[in-house]
Amino acid sequence: MARILAALLSGLVFGAGLALSGMSNPAKVLGFLDLGAIPAGGWDPSLAFVMGGALAVALPGFAWLRRQQQSGARPVVADGFHWPAAQGLDIRLILGSAIFGMGWGLAGICPGPALTLLVLAPQTGVIFVAAMIVGMAGYVLTTKR
């Protein structure tokens, strides 16, 4: 039960942060991604500060977690630490990142904010989340395990 409550609280804080920062507003995201608007003064750099703030919290947090693991500590609501197994770049990672970036650039939405949009702008969120689920299902159906 503690694991479910921790996940719920983390999701609520994450969603609130997305909503407050404007990351769930596709127009704001597209305004940030439109680097061609820099000369005309129409570029919106505010999301760079949001991303910088996220890194300022995440990087020391991950370093602290690594030290915790090395000292033998265990997570409070998990059986153990779960770090990514893959260490290098491969074609699947590069292509997946490129497809993700193109989708983000075209729609101004990525998966986390899309879930926030289900509440804030359901007509947009439902379409994007449905397409995202179809894409995930396509991946599962076409990937050999």
N, CA, C and O atoms as a MOPAC input file, in Angstrom:
PM7 MOZYME 1SCF
protein

 N      0.81200 1    -1.19200 1     0.00000 1
 C      0.00000 1     0.00000 1     0.00000 1
 C      0.86500 1     1.27100 1     0.00000 1
 O      0.52800 1     2.26800 1    -0.63800 1
 N      1.98300 1     1.20800 1     0.72800 1
 C      2.87200 1     2.37500 1     0.77500 1
 C      3.43000 1     2.68700 1    -0.60500 1
 O      3.60700 1     3.85200 1    -0.96100 1
 N      3.70800 1     1.63900 1    -1.38400 1
 C      4.24100 1     1.83700 1    -2.73200 1
 C      3.21800 1     2.55600 1    -3.61800 1
 O      3.57900 1     3.44500 1    -4.38900 1
 N      1.95800 1     2.17500 1    -3.50700 1
 C      0.89800 1     2.79700 1    -4.30400 1
 C      0.71500 1     4.25700 1    -3.89600 1
 O      0.57400 1     5.12800 1    -4.75400 1
 N      0.71800 1     4.52900 1    -2.59300 1
 C      0.56900 1     5.90900 1    -2.11900 1
 C      1.75700 1     6.76700 1    -2.54000 1
 O      1.57600 1     7.92400 1    -2.91900 1
 N      2.97200 1     6.21700 1    -2.47900 1
 C      4.15400 1     6.96400 1    -2.91300 1
 C      4.07900 1     7.27100 1    -4.40500 1
 O      4.42600 1     8.37100 1    -4.83500 1
 N      3.62600 1     6.29900 1    -5.19200 1
 C      3.48800 1     6.51400 1    -6.63600 1
 C      2.41200 1     7.55800 1    -6.92400 1
 O      2.59600 1     8.41500 1    -7.78800 1
 N      1.29600 1     7.49200 1    -6.21000 1
 C      0.22400 1     8.46900 1    -6.39500 1
 C      0.69200 1     9.86700 1    -6.03100 1
 O      0.45500 1    10.81300 1    -6.78200 1
 N      1.35000 1    10.01100 1    -4.89600 1
 C      1.84600 1    11.32000 1    -4.47700 1
 C      2.87300 1    11.86500 1    -5.47000 1
 O      2.84400 1    13.04700 1    -5.81200 1
 N      3.77600 1    11.00600 1    -5.92800 1
 C      4.78400 1    11.43500 1    -6.91300 1
 C      4.11100 1    11.88200 1    -8.20200 1
 O      4.49100 1    12.90100 1    -8.77900 1
 N      3.11900 1    11.13100 1    -8.65800 1
 C      2.40100 1    11.49800 1    -9.87300 1
 C      1.65000 1    12.80500 1    -9.72900 1
 O      1.63500 1    13.61700 1   -10.65500 1
 N      1.02400 1    13.02100 1    -8.57800 1
 C      0.30900 1    14.27700 1    -8.34800 1
 C      1.25800 1    15.47300 1    -8.32200 1
 O      0.95800 1    16.51600 1    -8.90300 1
 N      2.39100 1    15.32800 1    -7.65600 1
 C      3.37800 1    16.41500 1    -7.61500 1
 C      3.92600 1    16.68200 1    -9.01800 1
 O      4.07600 1    17.83600 1    -9.41800 1
 N      4.22500 1    15.61300 1    -9.76300 1
 C      4.73300 1    15.76200 1   -11.12500 1
 C      3.69800 1    16.45400 1   -12.00900 1
 O      4.03700 1    17.38100 1   -12.74400 1
 N      2.44700 1    16.01600 1   -11.94700 1
 C      1.38500 1    16.61700 1   -12.74600 1
 C      1.16100 1    18.07600 1   -12.39600 1
 O      0.96900 1    18.90700 1   -13.28400 1
 N      1.18400 1    18.39600 1   -11.09700 1
 C      1.02800 1    19.78400 1   -10.67500 1
 C      2.17800 1    20.63700 1   -11.20300 1
 O      1.97500 1    21.77200 1   -11.63500 1
 N      3.38300 1    20.08200 1   -11.16300 1
 C      4.53800 1    20.81300 1   -11.69300 1
 C      4.41700 1    21.06200 1   -13.18700 1
 O      4.74500 1    22.14700 1   -13.66800 1
 N      3.94700 1    20.05800 1   -13.92100 1
 C      3.74800 1    20.23300 1   -15.36600 1
 C      2.72400 1    21.31700 1   -15.64900 1
 O      2.91800 1    22.15200 1   -16.53200 1
 N      1.62700 1    21.30000 1   -14.89200 1
 C      0.56900 1    22.28900 1   -15.10700 1
 C      1.04800 1    23.69400 1   -14.73500 1
 O      0.82500 1    24.64200 1   -15.48800 1
 N      1.69800 1    23.83300 1   -13.59200 1
 C      2.15800 1    25.14800 1   -13.14500 1
 C      3.24000 1    25.73500 1   -14.04500 1
 O      3.28900 1    26.94900 1   -14.24300 1
 N      4.10400 1    24.88800 1   -14.58900 1
 C      5.21800 1    25.37100 1   -15.40500 1
 C      4.82800 1    25.68600 1   -16.84100 1
 O      5.57500 1    26.35300 1   -17.55600 1
 N      3.66900 1    25.21300 1   -17.26400 1
 C      3.25700 1    25.43000 1   -18.64900 1
 C      3.65800 1    24.30800 1   -19.58800 1
 O      3.39300 1    24.38600 1   -20.78700 1
 N      4.29300 1    23.26600 1   -19.06700 1
 C      4.72500 1    22.15400 1   -19.91600 1
 C      3.55000 1    21.38900 1   -20.50700 1
 O      3.72600 1    20.65000 1   -21.47500 1
 N      2.35400 1    21.55000 1   -19.94300 1
 C      1.19600 1    20.86300 1   -20.49300 1
 C      0.42300 1    21.73900 1   -21.47600 1
 O     -0.64600 1    21.34700 1   -21.94600 1
 N      0.94800 1    22.90600 1   -21.78500 1
 C      0.33500 1    23.81000 1   -22.76000 1
 C      1.07000 1    23.65400 1   -24.09500 1
 O      2.18300 1    24.15900 1   -24.23600 1
 N      0.47500 1    22.96500 1   -25.08000 1
 C      1.17100 1    22.73500 1   -26.34900 1
 C      1.64200 1    24.02200 1   -27.02900 1
 O      2.70100 1    24.02900 1   -27.65700 1
 N      0.88100 1    25.10200 1   -26.91600 1
 C      1.29400 1    26.36500 1   -27.54600 1
 C      2.57400 1    26.89900 1   -26.91100 1
 O      3.44400 1    27.42000 1   -27.60900 1
 N      2.69000 1    26.77300 1   -25.59900 1
 C      3.89100 1    27.23200 1   -24.90100 1
 C      5.09700 1    26.37300 1   -25.28300 1
 O      6.19400 1    26.88600 1   -25.50300 1
 N      4.87500 1    25.05700 1   -25.35900 1
 C      5.96300 1    24.14800 1   -25.73400 1
 C      6.42900 1    24.43800 1   -27.16400 1
 O      7.63100 1    24.49800 1   -27.42800 1
 N      5.48600 1    24.61600 1   -28.07700 1
 C      5.85400 1    24.92500 1   -29.46400 1
 C      6.55000 1    26.27400 1   -29.55200 1
 O      7.44500 1    26.45400 1   -30.37700 1
 N      6.14800 1    27.23700 1   -28.70300 1
 C      6.83000 1    28.52800 1   -28.65600 1
 C      8.26500 1    28.38900 1   -28.20200 1
 O      9.12900 1    29.15300 1   -28.63100 1
 N      8.53200 1    27.41500 1   -27.33500 1
 C      9.90100 1    27.15400 1   -26.89400 1
 C     10.70000 1    26.44200 1   -27.97700 1
 O     11.87800 1    26.73900 1   -28.18000 1
 N     10.06500 1    25.50700 1   -28.67000 1
 C     10.77400 1    24.72000 1   -29.68800 1
 C     10.99500 1    25.48600 1   -30.99100 1
 O     11.81700 1    25.07300 1   -31.81000 1
 N     10.28800 1    26.57700 1   -31.19700 1
 C     10.39600 1    27.35000 1   -32.43300 1
 C     11.60500 1    28.28100 1   -32.38000 1
 O     11.47200 1    29.47900 1   -32.13200 1
 N     12.77700 1    27.71500 1   -32.61600 1
 C     14.00500 1    28.50900 1   -32.57000 1
 C     14.07800 1    29.52200 1   -33.71300 1
 O     14.83700 1    30.48800 1   -33.64000 1
 N     13.29600 1    29.30500 1   -34.76200 1
 C     13.25300 1    30.25700 1   -35.86600 1
 C     12.64200 1    31.58700 1   -35.46100 1
 O     12.79800 1    32.58100 1   -36.17000 1
 N     11.95100 1    31.61900 1   -34.33200 1
 C     11.31900 1    32.85400 1   -33.86200 1
 C     12.28000 1    33.73600 1   -33.07600 1
 O     11.91700 1    34.84700 1   -32.68900 1
 N     13.51400 1    33.25600 1   -32.83000 1
 C     14.46900 1    34.03500 1   -32.04000 1
 C     14.73000 1    35.40600 1   -32.66800 1
 O     14.65500 1    36.40900 1   -31.95800 1
 N     15.03500 1    35.49400 1   -33.97400 1
 C     15.33200 1    36.82200 1   -34.53600 1
 C     14.16200 1    37.80800 1   -34.40900 1
 O     14.37800 1    39.01000 1   -34.26300 1
 N     12.94900 1    37.31000 1   -34.46200 1
 C     11.78300 1    38.19800 1   -34.39700 1
 C     11.36100 1    38.48400 1   -32.95900 1
 O     10.44400 1    39.27200 1   -32.73200 1
 N     12.01600 1    37.85700 1   -31.99000 1
 C     11.68500 1    38.07100 1   -30.59200 1
 C     10.47900 1    37.27900 1   -30.12300 1
 O      9.93200 1    37.57000 1   -29.06000 1
 N     10.04900 1    36.28100 1   -30.89200 1
 C      8.86800 1    35.50700 1   -30.52300 1
 C      9.16800 1    34.20500 1   -29.81400 1
 O      8.25000 1    33.45800 1   -29.47400 1
 N     10.43700 1    33.92200 1   -29.58600 1
 C     10.81300 1    32.67100 1   -28.93700 1
 C     10.52900 1    32.76700 1   -27.43700 1
 O     10.78000 1    33.80600 1   -26.82700 1
 N     10.00800 1    31.69100 1   -26.83700 1
 C      9.68200 1    31.65800 1   -25.41600 1
 C     10.69000 1    30.77200 1   -24.68400 1
 O     10.55700 1    29.54900 1   -24.71000 1
 N     11.69500 1    31.36200 1   -24.03300 1
 C     12.73500 1    30.56800 1   -23.37400 1
 C     12.35400 1    30.05900 1   -21.98500 1
 O     13.17800 1    29.40900 1   -21.34100 1
 N     11.15500 1    30.32400 1   -21.50200 1
 C     10.81000 1    30.01200 1   -20.11300 1
 C     10.90400 1    28.52100 1   -19.78000 1
 O     11.22900 1    28.16500 1   -18.64700 1
 N     10.62800 1    27.65900 1   -20.73500 1
 C     10.69500 1    26.22700 1   -20.44000 1
 C     12.13000 1    25.74800 1   -20.24100 1
 O     12.34700 1    24.70000 1   -19.63300 1
 N     13.10500 1    26.48900 1   -20.73600 1
 C     14.50200 1    26.14800 1   -20.47100 1
 C     14.77900 1    26.24600 1   -18.97500 1
 O     15.54900 1    25.45600 1   -18.43000 1
 N     14.15200 1    27.21400 1   -18.31300 1
 C     14.31900 1    27.34400 1   -16.86900 1
 C     13.62900 1    26.19300 1   -16.13400 1
 O     14.12100 1    25.72500 1   -15.10700 1
 N     12.49600 1    25.74100 1   -16.65700 1
 C     11.80500 1    24.59000 1   -16.06900 1
 C     12.69800 1    23.35100 1   -16.17200 1
 O     12.86500 1    22.61300 1   -15.20200 1
 N     13.26700 1    23.13400 1   -17.36000 1
 C     14.13800 1    21.96700 1   -17.55400 1
 C     15.39900 1    22.08900 1   -16.71300 1
 O     15.86200 1    21.10300 1   -16.14000 1
 N     15.95700 1    23.29000 1   -16.63600 1
 C     17.14200 1    23.51200 1   -15.80300 1
 C     16.84300 1    23.24500 1   -14.33500 1
 O     17.66000 1    22.65500 1   -13.62800 1
 N     15.67400 1    23.68000 1   -13.87600 1
 C     15.27400 1    23.41400 1   -12.49500 1
 C     15.11700 1    21.92800 1   -12.22900 1
 O     15.48400 1    21.43700 1   -11.16200 1
 N     14.56900 1    21.21600 1   -13.20600 1
 C     14.42000 1    19.76800 1   -13.05900 1
 C     15.79000 1    19.09300 1   -12.94800 1
 O     15.98300 1    18.20200 1   -12.12000 1
 N     16.72300 1    19.51300 1   -13.77200 1
 C     18.07900 1    18.94800 1   -13.69600 1
 C     18.76900 1    19.30300 1   -12.38700 1
 O     19.50000 1    18.49000 1   -11.82100 1
 N     18.53400 1    20.51900 1   -11.91000 1
 C     19.15400 1    20.95500 1   -10.65200 1
 C     18.68000 1    20.10700 1    -9.47800 1
 O     19.40800 1    19.94600 1    -8.49800 1
 N     17.48700 1    19.57200 1    -9.56400 1
 C     16.97000 1    18.69500 1    -8.50900 1
 C     17.37000 1    17.23600 1    -8.77100 1
 O     17.78000 1    16.52700 1    -7.85200 1
 N     17.24700 1    16.79500 1   -10.02700 1
 C     17.45600 1    15.38000 1   -10.35200 1
 C     18.91400 1    14.94200 1   -10.22600 1
 O     19.18300 1    13.88200 1    -9.65900 1
 N     19.85500 1    15.72500 1   -10.73600 1
 C     21.25200 1    15.28800 1   -10.72400 1
 C     21.79300 1    15.06400 1    -9.31500 1
 O     22.38100 1    14.01300 1    -9.06000 1
 N     21.62100 1    16.00500 1    -8.39100 1
 C     22.07700 1    15.70600 1    -7.02400 1
 C     21.26900 1    14.56800 1    -6.38100 1
 O     21.79800 1    13.80300 1    -5.57500 1
 N     19.99800 1    14.46600 1    -6.74400 1
 C     19.17100 1    13.38400 1    -6.20600 1
 C     19.67900 1    12.01500 1    -6.63300 1
 O     19.77000 1    11.10000 1    -5.81400 1
 N     20.00500 1    11.87300 1    -7.90300 1
 C     20.54000 1    10.58800 1    -8.38000 1
 C     21.90100 1    10.29800 1    -7.77000 1
 O     22.19400 1     9.15000 1    -7.43600 1
 N     22.74300 1    11.32700 1    -7.61900 1
 C     24.05000 1    11.12500 1    -6.98100 1
 C     23.86400 1    10.64900 1    -5.54200 1
 O     24.57100 1     9.75100 1    -5.08600 1
 N     22.92000 1    11.24700 1    -4.83500 1
 C     22.63200 1    10.84300 1    -3.45300 1
 C     22.14200 1     9.39700 1    -3.40200 1
 O     22.55600 1     8.62800 1    -2.53500 1
 N     21.25000 1     9.02600 1    -4.34300 1
 C     20.75100 1     7.65400 1    -4.37800 1
 C     21.86900 1     6.64900 1    -4.65600 1
 O     21.89100 1     5.56500 1    -4.07300 1
 N     22.79600 1     7.00800 1    -5.54200 1
 C     23.94400 1     6.11300 1    -5.80700 1
 C     24.74900 1     5.90000 1    -4.53700 1
 O     25.14500 1     4.77800 1    -4.21900 1
 N     24.99200 1     7.00800 1    -3.80000 1
 C     25.74300 1     6.87800 1    -2.54800 1
 C     24.97100 1     6.03000 1    -1.53400 1
 O     25.56600 1     5.23500 1    -0.80600 1
 N     23.66300 1     6.19700 1    -1.48800 1
 C     22.83600 1     5.39500 1    -0.58800 1
 C     22.97200 1     3.91400 1    -0.91500 1
 O     23.13600 1     3.08400 1    -0.02100 1
 N     22.90300 1     3.59300 1    -2.19600 1
 C     23.00600 1     2.19100 1    -2.61900 1
 C     24.38100 1     1.63900 1    -2.26600 1
 O     24.48900 1     0.51500 1    -1.77600 1
 N     25.42600 1     2.41200 1    -2.51000 1
 C     26.78200 1     1.95200 1    -2.21700 1
 C     27.00600 1     1.72700 1    -0.72500 1
 O     27.81700 1     0.88800 1    -0.33200 1
 N     26.28400 1     2.48200 1     0.10200 1
 C     26.43900 1     2.31300 1     1.55000 1
 C     25.59400 1     1.16100 1     2.08800 1
 O     25.63700 1     0.86200 1     3.28100 1
 N     24.82500 1     0.51400 1     1.20800 1
 C     24.01400 1    -0.63200 1     1.61900 1
 C     22.58900 1    -0.28100 1     2.00900 1
 O     21.83100 1    -1.16200 1     2.41600 1
 N     22.21200 1     0.96600 1     1.89700 1
 C     20.84300 1     1.36900 1     2.23900 1
 C     19.86800 1     0.79800 1     1.21200 1
 O     20.23700 1     0.49800 1     0.07700 1
 N     18.61900 1     0.65700 1     1.64000 1
 C     17.57800 1     0.14300 1     0.75200 1
 C     16.50200 1     1.21300 1     0.59200 1
 O     16.29100 1     2.01800 1     1.49900 1
 N     15.82100 1     1.22800 1    -0.55000 1
 C     14.72100 1     2.18000 1    -0.72900 1
 C     13.60700 1     1.91900 1     0.29900 1
 O     13.44900 1     0.79800 1     0.78300 1
 N     12.85300 1     2.95400 1     0.61800 1
 C     11.81100 1     2.84600 1     1.62500 1
 C     10.61300 1     2.03800 1     1.11600 1
 O     10.05900 1     1.22500 1     1.85600 1
 N     10.21100 1     2.25500 1    -0.14000 1
 C      8.99800 1     1.60000 1    -0.64800 1
 C      9.27200 1     0.70700 1    -1.85700 1
 O      8.39000 1     0.51700 1    -2.69500 1
 N     10.47900 1     0.15900 1    -1.95700 1
 C     10.80000 1    -0.75700 1    -3.05500 1
 C     11.72500 1    -1.84600 1    -2.53400 1
 O     12.34100 1    -1.70500 1    -1.47800 1
 N     11.81200 1    -2.92900 1    -3.28600 1
 C     12.67100 1    -4.04200 1    -2.89100 1
 C     14.14800 1    -3.73700 1    -3.10200 1
 O     15.00400 1    -4.28600 1    -2.40900 1
 N     14.44200 1    -2.87200 1    -4.04600 1
 C     15.82300 1    -2.52300 1    -4.33800 1
 C     15.87200 1    -1.37100 1    -5.31800 1
 O     14.83900 1    -0.89100 1    -5.78400 1
 N     17.07900 1    -0.93200 1    -5.62600 1
 C     17.26900 1     0.12300 1    -6.59900 1
 C     17.19800 1    -0.47500 1    -8.00100 1
 O     17.70500 1    -1.57200 1    -8.23400 1
 N     16.58300 1     0.22600 1    -8.91800 1
 C     16.43400 1    -0.25800 1   -10.29100 1
 C     17.05600 1     0.76300 1   -11.23900 1
 O     16.42000 1     1.75600 1   -11.59300 1
 N     18.28800 1     0.51900 1   -11.64500 1
 C     19.00200 1     1.41300 1   -12.54700 1
 C     18.92200 1     0.85600 1   -13.96100 1
 O     18.77300 1    -0.35400 1   -14.13100 1
 N     19.01600 1     1.70100 1   -14.97500 1
 C     18.99200 1     1.20500 1   -16.35900 1
 C     20.14200 1     0.22700 1   -16.60400 1
 O     21.26400 1     0.43800 1   -16.14400 1
 N     19.84300 1    -0.83700 1   -17.33100 1
 C     20.86500 1    -1.83700 1   -17.63100 1
 C     21.71600 1    -1.42100 1   -18.82300 1
 O     22.91800 1    -1.68600 1   -18.84500 1
 N     21.11000 1    -0.77400 1   -19.81300 1
 C     21.83800 1    -0.37700 1   -21.02100 1
 C     22.75400 1     0.79500 1   -20.70100 1
 O     22.37800 1     1.71800 1   -19.97900 1
 N     23.95800 1     0.74100 1   -21.24900 1
 C     24.94100 1     1.79200 1   -20.98100 1
 C     25.32000 1     2.59100 1   -22.22400 1
 O     25.76800 1     3.73200 1   -22.10600 1
 N     25.15000 1     2.01900 1   -23.39700 1
 C     25.62200 1     2.68100 1   -24.60600 1
 C     24.49700 1     3.14000 1   -25.51000 1
 O     23.31600 1     2.95800 1   -25.21400 1
 N     24.89700 1     3.74200 1   -26.62400 1
 C     23.94600 1     4.16400 1   -27.64100 1
 C     23.79800 1     3.05400 1   -28.67500 1
 O     24.77400 1     2.40100 1   -29.04300 1
 N     22.58300 1     2.85000 1   -29.13300 1
 C     22.36300 1     1.93300 1   -30.24500 1
 C     21.33700 1     2.56700 1   -31.18000 1
 O     20.77600 1     3.61800 1   -30.87000 1
 N     21.09900 1     1.94200 1   -32.30000 1
 C     20.22800 1     2.51500 1   -33.31600 1
 C     18.79000 1     2.65300 1   -32.80900 1
 O     18.10000 1     3.61000 1   -33.16100 1
 N     18.34100 1     1.71400 1   -31.99400 1
 C     16.97400 1     1.79700 1   -31.45900 1
 C     16.80800 1     3.02200 1   -30.55800 1
 O     15.78400 1     3.70400 1   -30.61600 1
 N     17.80900 1     3.29800 1   -29.73000 1
 C     17.74000 1     4.46600 1   -28.85200 1
 C     17.75900 1     5.75500 1   -29.67300 1
 O     16.99500 1     6.68000 1   -29.39900 1
 N     18.62300 1     5.81300 1   -30.66800 1
 C     18.73500 1     7.01900 1   -31.49100 1
 C     17.46200 1     7.25100 1   -32.29800 1
 O     16.94400 1     8.36700 1   -32.33500 1
 N     16.95800 1     6.20400 1   -32.94400 1
 C     15.71900 1     6.35900 1   -33.72600 1
 C     14.51400 1     6.66900 1   -32.83200 1
 O     13.68000 1     7.50600 1   -33.17700 1
 N     14.43000 1     6.00100 1   -31.70200 1
 C     13.32900 1     6.26000 1   -30.77700 1
 C     13.35000 1     7.69300 1   -30.27500 1
 O     12.30600 1     8.33600 1   -30.17200 1
 N     14.53600 1     8.19100 1   -29.96400 1
 C     14.66900 1     9.57900 1   -29.51100 1
 C     14.28600 1    10.54900 1   -30.61800 1
 O     13.63700 1    11.56300 1   -30.36300 1
 N     14.68600 1    10.24200 1   -31.83800 1
 C     14.35000 1    11.10900 1   -32.97300 1
 C     12.84100 1    11.14100 1   -33.21300 1
 O     12.26700 1    12.20400 1   -33.44700 1
 N     12.20700 1     9.97700 1   -33.15500 1
 C     10.75700 1     9.91700 1   -33.35100 1
 C     10.03800 1    10.65400 1   -32.22000 1
 O      9.08400 1    11.39300 1   -32.46500 1
 N     10.49200 1    10.45500 1   -30.99600 1
 C      9.91000 1    11.16600 1   -29.85200 1
 C     10.04700 1    12.67000 1   -30.05700 1
 O      9.07800 1    13.40700 1   -29.87400 1
 N     11.22600 1    13.13100 1   -30.43000 1
 C     11.45900 1    14.56000 1   -30.63300 1
 C     10.61700 1    15.14000 1   -31.75300 1
 O     10.09800 1    16.24900 1   -31.62800 1
 N     10.47600 1    14.39900 1   -32.85300 1
 C      9.63600 1    14.88800 1   -33.95100 1
 C      8.17800 1    14.98900 1   -33.51900 1
 O      7.49400 1    15.96000 1   -33.84100 1
 N      7.70700 1    13.98500 1   -32.79000 1
 C      6.32800 1    14.03700 1   -32.30600 1
 C      6.10200 1    15.19300 1   -31.35000 1
 O      5.06800 1    15.86000 1   -31.39900 1
 N      7.07700 1    15.42600 1   -30.47700 1
 C      6.98800 1    16.53100 1   -29.52500 1
 C      6.98500 1    17.86200 1   -30.26200 1
 O      6.23100 1    18.77400 1   -29.92100 1
 N      7.83500 1    17.96000 1   -31.27300 1
 C      7.91900 1    19.19500 1   -32.05100 1
 C      6.68500 1    19.46700 1   -32.89100 1
 O      6.31100 1    20.62400 1   -33.08600 1
 N      6.05100 1    18.42000 1   -33.39000 1
 C      4.84300 1    18.59800 1   -34.20800 1
 C      3.61100 1    18.90800 1   -33.36100 1
 O      2.80300 1    19.76500 1   -33.72000 1
 N      3.47100 1    18.20700 1   -32.23700 1
 C      2.25800 1    18.34600 1   -31.43100 1
 C      2.42700 1    19.28600 1   -30.24400 1
 O      1.45100 1    19.85400 1   -29.75400 1
 N      3.66600 1    19.45200 1   -29.78100 1
 C      3.88700 1    20.25500 1   -28.58600 1
 C      3.50100 1    19.50900 1   -27.31900 1
 O      3.31700 1    20.11900 1   -26.26600 1
 N      3.38000 1    18.19300 1   -27.41800 1
 C      2.95000 1    17.37200 1   -26.27800 1
 C      3.89000 1    16.17400 1   -26.15700 1
 O      4.27200 1    15.58000 1   -27.16500 1
 N      4.26200 1    15.82000 1   -24.93600 1
 C      4.96700 1    14.56400 1   -24.70100 1
 C      4.16500 1    13.76200 1   -23.68200 1
 O      3.20500 1    14.29800 1   -23.12700 1
 N      4.51100 1    12.49900 1   -23.40700 1
 C      3.63800 1    11.62500 1   -22.62300 1
 C      3.21100 1    12.14400 1   -21.25500 1
 O      2.02900 1    12.04800 1   -20.92300 1
 N      4.11100 1    12.68500 1   -20.45400 1
 C      3.72200 1    13.18300 1   -19.13100 1
 C      2.67700 1    14.28400 1   -19.22100 1
 O      1.60900 1    14.16300 1   -18.62000 1
 N      2.96000 1    15.35800 1   -19.95900 1
 C      1.95000 1    16.40700 1   -20.12200 1
 C      0.67500 1    15.92400 1   -20.80100 1
 O     -0.39000 1    16.49500 1   -20.56700 1
 N      0.75200 1    14.90000 1   -21.62700 1
 C     -0.45700 1    14.38200 1   -22.27100 1
 C     -1.42900 1    13.85700 1   -21.22400 1
 O     -2.64000 1    14.03900 1   -21.35000 1
 N     -0.90400 1    13.21000 1   -20.19800 1
 C     -1.77300 1    12.71900 1   -19.12700 1
 C     -2.36500 1    13.88200 1   -18.33700 1
 O     -3.51300 1    13.81500 1   -17.89800 1
 N     -1.59200 1    14.93700 1   -18.15600 1
 C     -2.10400 1    16.14300 1   -17.50600 1
 C     -3.20800 1    16.76100 1   -18.34800 1
 O     -4.19500 1    17.26700 1   -17.81500 1
 N     -3.03900 1    16.71700 1   -19.67500 1
 C     -4.04500 1    17.28500 1   -20.57200 1
 C     -5.37700 1    16.54000 1   -20.51100 1
 O     -6.41600 1    17.10500 1   -20.85200 1
 N     -5.35600 1    15.28800 1   -20.08200 1
 C     -6.62300 1    14.55900 1   -19.93100 1
 C     -7.55400 1    15.29300 1   -18.96800 1
 O     -8.77600 1    15.19700 1   -19.08700 1
 N     -6.97600 1    16.02800 1   -18.01300 1
 C     -7.77000 1    16.79800 1   -17.05700 1
 C     -7.94200 1    18.24200 1   -17.52400 1
 O     -9.04200 1    18.79300 1   -17.46200 1
 N     -6.84100 1    18.85800 1   -17.99500 1
 C     -6.87200 1    20.28500 1   -18.33800 1
 C     -7.53900 1    20.58400 1   -19.67500 1
 O     -8.23300 1    21.59300 1   -19.80500 1
 N     -7.33800 1    19.72600 1   -20.66500 1
 C     -7.92000 1    19.92400 1   -22.00200 1
 C     -8.25700 1    18.55500 1   -22.58100 1
 O     -7.55100 1    18.06500 1   -23.46200 1
 N     -9.32800 1    17.93600 1   -22.09400 1
 C     -9.64500 1    16.54800 1   -22.45600 1
 C     -9.72900 1    16.29100 1   -23.95900 1
 O     -9.30400 1    15.23000 1   -24.41500 1
 N    -10.26400 1    17.23100 1   -24.74200 1
 C    -10.41000 1    16.99200 1   -26.17600 1
 C     -9.04900 1    16.77300 1   -26.84000 1
 O     -8.93600 1    15.94400 1   -27.74300 1
 N     -8.02700 1    17.49300 1   -26.41500 1
 C     -6.68100 1    17.31200 1   -26.96300 1
 C     -6.00400 1    16.10600 1   -26.33300 1
 O     -5.37600 1    15.30800 1   -27.02800 1
 N     -6.13000 1    15.97200 1   -25.01900 1
 C     -5.46800 1    14.89300 1   -24.30300 1
 C     -5.91800 1    13.51500 1   -24.73300 1
 O     -5.09400 1    12.61100 1   -24.87100 1
 N     -7.21700 1    13.33700 1   -24.94800 1
 C     -7.74500 1    12.01900 1   -25.32600 1
 C     -7.19100 1    11.58900 1   -26.68000 1
 O     -6.81000 1    10.43000 1   -26.84900 1
 N     -7.14100 1    12.48700 1   -27.62700 1
 C     -6.62500 1    12.15000 1   -28.96600 1
 C     -5.16000 1    11.75400 1   -28.88000 1
 O     -4.75400 1    10.74200 1   -29.45000 1
 N     -4.36700 1    12.54800 1   -28.16900 1
 C     -2.94000 1    12.25500 1   -28.07300 1
 C     -2.69100 1    10.95600 1   -27.31700 1
 O     -1.89700 1    10.12500 1   -27.76000 1
 N     -3.36200 1    10.77100 1   -26.17600 1
 C     -3.14900 1     9.56000 1   -25.37400 1
 C     -3.59200 1     8.31600 1   -26.14800 1
 O     -2.94000 1     7.27500 1   -26.06600 1
 N     -4.68800 1     8.41400 1   -26.89500 1
 C     -5.12300 1     7.27600 1   -27.71100 1
 C     -4.06200 1     6.92200 1   -28.75000 1
 O     -3.74400 1     5.74900 1   -28.94600 1
 N     -3.51700 1     7.93900 1   -29.41200 1
 C     -2.45100 1     7.69100 1   -30.40100 1
 C     -1.21000 1     7.12800 1   -29.72300 1
 O     -0.53500 1     6.26800 1   -30.28900 1
 N     -0.90000 1     7.59900 1   -28.52300 1
 C      0.26100 1     7.10800 1   -27.78500 1
 C      0.07400 1     5.62900 1   -27.43000 1
 O      1.01500 1     4.84300 1   -27.53900 1
 N     -1.12300 1     5.25300 1   -27.01000 1
 C     -1.40300 1     3.85200 1   -26.67200 1
 C     -1.30100 1     2.96300 1   -27.90600 1
 O     -0.77900 1     1.85100 1   -27.82200 1
 N     -1.78900 1     3.43600 1   -29.04400 1
 C     -1.66100 1     2.67900 1   -30.29400 1
 C     -0.17800 1     2.48600 1   -30.63500 1
 O      0.23400 1     1.39900 1   -31.04100 1
 N      0.60700 1     3.53300 1   -30.47100 1
 C      2.04700 1     3.41600 1   -30.72500 1
 C      2.72700 1     2.42900 1   -29.79300 1
 O      3.57000 1     1.64200 1   -30.22300 1
 N      2.36400 1     2.46800 1   -28.52300 1
 C      2.93100 1     1.51800 1   -27.55300 1
 C      2.53800 1     0.08500 1   -27.89300 1
 O      3.36000 1    -0.82800 1   -27.82400 1
 N      1.26900 1    -0.10100 1   -28.26300 1
 C      0.81800 1    -1.43700 1   -28.64100 1
 C      1.54300 1    -1.92100 1   -29.89300 1
 O      1.90900 1    -3.09200 1   -29.99300 1
 N      1.74500 1    -1.02300 1   -30.83900 1
 C      2.49300 1    -1.38300 1   -32.05400 1
 C      3.90400 1    -1.80900 1   -31.72600 1
 O      4.42400 1    -2.75200 1   -32.32100 1
 N      4.52800 1    -1.12600 1   -30.78900 1
 C      5.88300 1    -1.50100 1   -30.37300 1
 C      5.88800 1    -2.89500 1   -29.75400 1
 O      6.72600 1    -3.73000 1   -30.09300 1
 N      4.94800 1    -3.13900 1   -28.84700 1
 C      4.89000 1    -4.43400 1   -28.16800 1
 C      4.63200 1    -5.55500 1   -29.19200 1
 O      5.23500 1    -6.62500 1   -29.10700 1
 N      3.74100 1    -5.30500 1   -30.15200 1
 C      3.40000 1    -6.34000 1   -31.13300 1
 C      4.51900 1    -6.62200 1   -32.13100 1
 O      4.60600 1    -7.72300 1   -32.67600 1
 N      5.37100 1    -5.63300 1   -32.36800 1
 C      6.42100 1    -5.80200 1   -33.39100 1
 C      7.81200 1    -6.08400 1   -32.81700 1
 O      8.75700 1    -6.31900 1   -33.57000 1
 N      7.93900 1    -6.06000 1   -31.51100 1
 C      9.25600 1    -6.27000 1   -30.88800 1
 C      9.37400 1    -7.69500 1   -30.41500 1
 O      8.50500 1    -8.22000 1   -29.72000 1
 N     10.47500 1    -8.31000 1   -30.80800 1
 C     10.74400 1    -9.67900 1   -30.35200 1
 C     11.35700 1    -9.60300 1   -28.97100 1
 O     12.23000 1    -8.77400 1   -28.71300 1
 N     10.90600 1   -10.45600 1   -28.09800 1
 C     11.42800 1   -10.46300 1   -26.73000 1
 C     12.15900 1   -11.73500 1   -26.44800 1
 O     12.67000 1   -11.92200 1   -25.34400 1

